[in-house]
């Protein structure tokens, strides 16, 4: 199985975090739920919200899985 590189960017001014898998932007997540949906659509079906928060596959920038600022 080939490991994929997942990067969750720091929160933007609007509170969202860009999600990239292998360098391809999947979208902007505003919660762990959003992140898990993006990852599942990218073929990482095994990552639900809890798994995404704990997965070593995910590189968190600007704060970990608990950092989801409220949108203005």
Order of alpha helices (4+ residues) and beta strands (2+ residues): beta-beta-beta-alpha-alpha-beta
